[in-house]
Amino acid sequence: MLIGEVARRCGVSTRMLRHYESLGLVRPTGRTVGGYREYSAADIRRIFHVEGLRSLGMSLRQIGRALEDPAFTPATLVGDLVRRTEDRLQREQELLERLRTIDAAAPSGWEDVLRVVELLRGLGSPDAARRQQAVLARTEEPAVPVDPLAKAILAESDPNVAGALRWALARAGGDGVASMAPGLRSGDAEVRQRALRAIAELPGPEAGALLAEALDDPDPVVRRLAALAAGRRGNADAVPVLAAMVVEGTNDVEAAEMLGTLSSADEHADRIIGVLAGELAAHPADPAVRIRLAQALAELPGDAARDVLRRLGRDEDPAVALVASALAQALEARPES
């Protein structure tokens, strides 16, 4: 079969067939009387072999070794091809995400494109100061799409950079809550904590709903962050977690102050006093816990909290009784607002 017919049947250009011949990959075994290349059935099979190996991403040099060396084993080469392909796909995915980010920014010109590219480079820097600078310097238009900010927040371990990223997300516009929500589904507790801190700084009922959902998170840090943030929004569902923080002595001052703020609403006051009284009953022999609960009760307005403190002033533990009595007297001396 002549070269033109071979090219048509194999789907390989005549130029490439000549290139294969020059490299010694596929040499036609015959020549016509006129000196034209003539390919045998074995030559055509070898062409298909070459093309098959090329489809795996092998170089022509690698293909030549594979076809000529009887002792050649494909395992190592195939493993290397897998790794190279994975790396290439990762680079392509990163490029795709970068292009989508630029497209979402709706740039009006190449200067806007370059600004977004520079921001993305800054966010990808291994240097924390460079990442923070990239965020804080971002004051001009076009606005940064929220998705790259959300991704950076979930990955950021430096607290200063994380704070700058949350600030940028809060002022970026767009649906920052939706972009951060997947972080609360992460199996990594630290990622959920980062997502929760960002959501706590975003307005709207959607953010409040996610904060309420996080009150049941298995990670105690996430629960505490959610309780403080939900409490600031007036959500009384945070009360059990806040009371537990007082009992545990973890951010207990903040938790007590938040309970006091929530109890200023009449519909929450009785519930909060009931929860704290229940914790007193559950810890009859732990003076440190009872003192912290007494201090939390002192943050609550109204006679009901004072009555609990007066009773606690007769506690069997002298330290608890002394603190409770002093707090009750201080409340009684406080002028009514």
Buried (B, 14 or more C-beta within 10 A) or exposed (E): BEBEEBBEEBEBEBEBBEBBBEBEBBEBEEEEEEEEBBBEEEBBEBBEBBBEBBEBEBEBEBBBEBBEEEEEEEEEBEEEBEEEEEEEEEEEEEEEBBEEBBEBBEBEEEEBBEBBBEBBEBBBBEEBEBBBBBBEEBEEEBBBBBBBBBBBBBBBEBEEBBBBBBBBBBEBEBBBBEBBBEBBEBEEBEBBBBBBBBBBBBEEEBBBBBBBEBBEBEBBBBBBBBBBBBBBBEBBBBBBBBBBBBBBEEBBBBBBBBBBBBBEEEEBBEBBBEBBBEBBEEBEEBBEBBBBBBBBBBBBBBEBBBBBBBEBBEBEBEEBBEBBBBBBBEBEEEEEE
